[in-house]
């Protein structure tokens, strides 16, 4: 049986993955549970692991595998397929070519490259297309795909050469990973934060600084909903 804090943490992770397509960071978990430090989150995660609800994956920072959910959170009986969540990366593992063969798929425009590093010139239309699992584009709204260039989002599980699936939108919530158009000519993939009257674009790599711009200099072009990796 889980304590209330353990259940709250599992519920928070589950809801954030369902809402955003990416799990929360340790700082976000700490704030959501009103804890003073991340050490409390580590203790809760250890307890969840000991009780068989999650499993930590070796050699990958902050990587967790959800083994099961309690019935109060919609847990399923035997046969439930675990979901892998790695730091801030999307809730499903990157799709492979074999995954595409065995699942329903849709074609999305691959409109160019996006910088996960210092912003580059605005995205170029390459008039190409890519096939992705239909589960990545569930719900309403137009979607498109971009090839990632750079390593500034590596701690969010987004590597150089990955293809990200983007839901086209002009709005974002704090913590969303977005495609941002900076000063009408530079495009970048970053975590979105509001900071007073400004917008902070946060990297997920300590080698890169957070960049802050007046709110009228940043336009959200879309929100991350999926990721594809070729091995």
C-alpha positions as CSV (number, residue, x, y, z in Angstrom):
1,X,0.0,0.0,0.0
2,X,1.2,3.5,-0.9
3,X,1.4,6.4,1.5
4,X,-0.5,9.6,0.4
5,X,2.8,11.3,-0.7
6,X,3.8,8.3,-2.8
7,X,0.4,8.1,-4.4
8,X,0.5,11.9,-5.0
9,X,3.9,11.7,-6.7
10,X,2.8,8.8,-9.0
11,X,-0.4,10.6,-9.8
12,X,1.4,13.8,-10.6
13,X,3.9,12.1,-13.0
14,X,1.1,10.2,-14.7
15,X,-1.1,13.3,-15.2
16,X,1.8,15.4,-16.5
17,X,2.7,12.7,-19.0
18,X,-0.9,12.5,-20.2
19,X,-1.2,16.3,-20.5
20,X,2.2,17.3,-21.9
21,X,3.7,14.2,-23.4
22,X,6.7,14.6,-21.1
23,X,7.1,13.8,-17.4
24,X,7.9,16.5,-14.9
25,X,11.4,17.4,-13.7
26,X,12.5,16.7,-10.2
27,X,12.1,20.4,-9.4
28,X,8.5,20.3,-10.6
29,X,7.9,17.2,-8.6
30,X,9.3,18.9,-5.5
31,X,7.1,22.0,-6.0
32,X,4.0,19.9,-6.7
33,X,4.3,18.0,-3.5
34,X,5.4,21.1,-1.6
35,X,8.6,19.6,-0.4
36,X,11.6,21.6,0.6
37,X,14.3,19.7,-1.3
38,X,14.7,17.1,-4.1
39,X,16.0,14.6,-1.6
40,X,12.4,14.0,-0.5
41,X,11.5,13.2,-4.1
42,X,14.4,10.7,-4.3
43,X,13.1,9.0,-1.2
44,X,9.6,8.7,-2.6
45,X,11.0,7.4,-5.9
46,X,13.0,4.8,-3.9
47,X,9.9,3.8,-2.0
48,X,7.9,3.4,-5.2
49,X,10.7,1.3,-6.7
50,X,10.8,-1.0,-3.6
51,X,7.0,-1.5,-3.9
52,X,7.2,-2.4,-7.6
53,X,5.5,0.6,-9.1
54,X,8.6,1.9,-10.9
55,X,12.0,0.7,-11.8
56,X,15.2,2.8,-12.3
57,X,17.2,2.1,-15.5
58,X,20.9,1.8,-15.1
59,X,23.4,4.2,-16.8
60,X,20.7,6.8,-17.6
61,X,20.2,9.9,-15.5
62,X,16.8,10.1,-13.8
63,X,15.5,7.3,-16.0
64,X,12.4,5.6,-14.7
65,X,10.2,2.8,-16.0
66,X,6.6,2.7,-14.8
67,X,5.9,-1.0,-14.0
68,X,2.4,-0.6,-12.8
69,X,-0.2,1.8,-11.5
70,X,-2.6,1.3,-8.5
71,X,-6.2,0.8,-9.5
72,X,-7.0,4.2,-8.0
73,X,-4.9,5.8,-10.8
74,X,-6.4,3.6,-13.5
75,X,-3.9,0.7,-13.1
76,X,-4.5,-2.3,-15.4
77,X,-4.4,-6.0,-14.5
78,X,-1.6,-8.4,-15.6
79,X,-0.5,-7.8,-19.2
80,X,-0.1,-4.0,-18.7
81,X,2.8,-2.8,-20.9
82,X,5.3,-0.6,-19.0
83,X,6.0,2.9,-20.2
84,X,9.5,4.3,-20.1
85,X,10.1,7.8,-18.9
86,X,13.6,9.2,-19.0
87,X,14.1,12.5,-17.2
88,X,12.0,15.0,-19.2
89,X,11.6,12.9,-22.3
90,X,8.3,12.0,-23.8
91,X,6.4,9.1,-22.1
92,X,6.9,6.6,-24.9
93,X,10.3,5.3,-26.0
94,X,11.5,6.7,-29.4
95,X,9.8,4.9,-32.2
96,X,11.9,2.6,-34.5
97,X,11.3,1.6,-38.1
98,X,9.9,-1.7,-36.8
99,X,7.4,0.1,-34.6
100,X,6.1,2.0,-37.7
101,X,5.6,-1.2,-39.6
102,X,3.5,-2.8,-36.9
103,X,1.3,0.3,-36.0
104,X,-1.1,2.6,-37.7
105,X,0.9,5.5,-39.1
106,X,0.4,8.9,-40.6
107,X,2.5,11.1,-42.8
108,X,3.7,14.5,-41.5
109,X,5.6,17.3,-43.2
110,X,9.2,17.3,-42.2
111,X,9.6,21.1,-42.5
112,X,13.3,21.4,-41.7
113,X,15.8,21.5,-38.8
114,X,15.4,23.1,-35.3
115,X,18.2,24.2,-33.1
116,X,18.6,22.5,-29.7
117,X,21.5,24.9,-28.9
118,X,22.0,28.5,-30.0
119,X,19.1,29.6,-32.1
120,X,19.5,29.2,-35.9
121,X,17.8,31.0,-38.7
122,X,14.0,30.4,-39.0
123,X,13.1,26.9,-40.1
124,X,13.4,26.2,-43.8
125,X,10.6,24.3,-45.6
126,X,12.3,21.2,-47.1
127,X,9.0,19.9,-48.6
128,X,9.8,16.4,-47.2
129,X,7.6,14.1,-45.2
130,X,8.0,11.5,-42.5
131,X,5.8,8.6,-41.3
132,X,5.0,8.5,-37.6
133,X,2.8,6.4,-35.4
134,X,-0.8,7.7,-35.3
135,X,-0.7,7.7,-31.5
136,X,1.7,10.6,-31.6
137,X,-0.8,12.9,-33.3
138,X,-3.9,11.9,-31.3
139,X,-6.4,14.7,-30.8
140,X,-7.1,17.8,-32.8
141,X,-4.7,20.3,-34.4
142,X,-2.1,20.3,-37.1
143,X,1.2,18.5,-36.6
144,X,4.6,18.7,-38.2
145,X,8.1,17.2,-37.7
146,X,11.5,18.8,-37.3
147,X,15.0,17.3,-37.2
148,X,17.0,18.3,-34.1
149,X,20.3,20.0,-34.5
150,X,22.5,20.4,-31.3
151,X,22.6,19.0,-27.8
152,X,21.1,21.6,-25.5
153,X,18.0,19.4,-24.7
154,X,20.0,16.2,-24.2
155,X,19.0,16.0,-20.5
156,X,15.3,16.0,-21.7
157,X,16.1,12.9,-23.7
158,X,16.3,14.9,-27.0
159,X,19.5,14.2,-28.9
160,X,21.2,15.6,-32.0
161,X,19.6,13.9,-35.1
162,X,16.3,13.0,-33.4
163,X,13.1,14.0,-35.1
164,X,10.5,15.7,-32.9
165,X,6.8,15.7,-33.6
166,X,5.2,19.1,-32.9
167,X,1.6,20.1,-32.3
168,X,1.1,23.5,-34.0
169,X,0.0,26.0,-31.4
170,X,0.7,29.6,-30.4
171,X,0.3,29.1,-26.7
172,X,2.2,27.2,-24.1
173,X,2.2,26.5,-20.3
174,X,5.2,26.8,-18.1
175,X,7.4,23.8,-18.5
176,X,6.3,22.9,-22.0
177,X,9.0,22.1,-24.5
178,X,8.2,24.4,-27.5
179,X,9.4,25.5,-30.8
180,X,10.0,29.2,-30.3
181,X,10.6,31.9,-32.9
182,X,12.9,34.5,-31.4
183,X,12.8,38.1,-32.8
184,X,11.0,36.8,-35.9
185,X,14.0,35.1,-37.5
186,X,15.6,32.6,-35.1
187,X,14.0,29.3,-34.2
188,X,14.9,27.1,-31.3
189,X,13.6,24.1,-29.2
190,X,13.5,24.9,-25.5
191,X,11.5,24.7,-22.3
192,X,9.1,27.6,-22.0
193,X,8.9,29.7,-18.8
194,X,7.2,33.0,-18.1
195,X,9.3,35.3,-16.0
196,X,7.4,38.5,-15.1
197,X,6.9,40.4,-18.4
198,X,9.6,38.3,-20.1
199,X,9.9,34.8,-21.6
200,X,12.7,32.4,-20.5
201,X,13.8,29.7,-22.9
202,X,15.5,27.0,-20.8
203,X,18.0,24.5,-22.1
204,X,18.2,20.9,-20.7
205,X,22.0,20.9,-20.6
206,X,24.1,22.7,-18.0
207,X,26.5,23.8,-20.7
208,X,23.8,26.2,-22.0
209,X,22.5,29.3,-20.3
210,X,18.8,30.2,-20.0
211,X,18.0,33.0,-22.5
212,X,15.4,35.6,-21.5
213,X,13.6,37.8,-23.9
214,X,10.8,40.4,-23.7
215,X,7.5,38.6,-24.3
216,X,6.9,40.4,-27.6
217,X,10.1,39.0,-29.0
218,X,9.1,35.3,-28.6
219,X,6.4,33.6,-30.5
220,X,5.4,30.0,-29.8
221,X,5.2,28.0,-33.0
222,X,4.3,24.6,-31.5
223,X,4.6,22.1,-28.6
224,X,6.5,18.9,-28.4
225,X,4.3,15.8,-28.4
226,X,6.6,13.0,-29.7
227,X,10.1,12.0,-30.6
228,X,11.5,9.5,-33.2
229,X,15.1,8.2,-33.1
230,X,16.9,6.2,-35.7
231,X,19.5,3.7,-34.5
